[in-house]
Amino acid sequence: MRGISVNYYENQSNPKSSQTVEHDIIMRGRKLLDITGVKQVESFDNEEFLLETVMGPLAIRGQNLHMKNLDVDKGVVSIKGRVFEMIYLDEQHSEKANGFFSKLFK
């Protein structure tokens, strides 16, 4: 099975934790996404997911998207459906982008 993987590692600024925050995106056949390093799920519907990751806001657009798995403690999200696009949003403009995406997919 082929897949796409994006890796990112960031040291936590928390002095109690020497743990490294890992941000991976693994896509399997444009039908399944496994994402780590997710801080928060901002919003989602069957056409768009907006996630806050350790690398910044991430928008995932597609068709028949639904959350297969969510582990808030580990920062892991699995999304199933047909993926059309994944894009990191500029944090300064993420509010404008959220508005744009919301209008686009209503």
N, C-alpha and C positions, 0 to 999 in steps of 0.2 A: 504494500500500500504506500503510495506517495503522499507526502505532506510538506507543508511549508512551516518552518520554525523560525521565530524571531526571538533572540535572547537579549536580556538586559539585566545587569546586576548593579545594585546600589547599596552602599553601606548605610545602615540606619544611623541617625544622629543621636539616638537614645543611648546614653552611656551604660545602661543596665544590660543592653542587648548588643552582643557582638555578631548577631545574625545578619546575613545578607539578604536583602529583599530581591527576589528574582522576578523578572517580568518575561514571560514566554508566551508566544502565540503559536499554537499548533493547529493547522487547518488540515482536515482530512476530506479530500474530494469535494471541496466547496460546500459540504453538507454538515460538517461538525467542526466547531471551534472550541479549543480548550485554552483558557487564558489564565495566567497567574499574575500576581502583583496587582490585583484589583483592590483598590481602596474602598470603592463605593459604586453601586449601580444607581446612576442618576435617574434614568427612566428607560422604559422599554415597551415595545409593542411588537406586533407581528412583522413590522417593516423596518424597525430601527431600535438599536440598543445604544445608549450613551453611558459609558463607563468612565470612572475616574481611576486611572492607573498610576503607578509610581513614575511613569514617563509622561503623564499628563492625560488630558481628556481624549478618549478614543471613541469614535463613532463607527458603528457597524450597521450597514444597510443591506437589506435583502428581502426575501419573500418567505412567508410562513416561518418566521423566526420565533423560537420559544426557548426558554431557559430549561436546559436539561438537568443542570446541577448548579448549586450555589453553596459555597462554603465561605462564609464571611470571615471566620477566624483565620483561615489559611489564605484568603484573598484569591480564591479560585472560582471561575465561572465557566460553565460549559453551555454553548449555544448550538442549537440544532436548527436547520433550515437551509435554504439556498442563499449563499452569501454573494452579494454583488460588489460590495465595497467596504474597505476598512481604512479609516483615516484618523491620524492624530490631529487634534484641533489645537490651535494656538491658545494657550491658557488665557491670554488677555482678551481674546475674541470669542471664547467658548460660549459666552452668554448670547452673543449675536448669532453664532453658528447654531446654537440650540434653537433659537427662534426661527432661523432659516430652515433648518431641517424639519422642525415641527410643522411649518407652513407647507413645505414641500411634500410631506408625506401624510397630510390630512385628507 
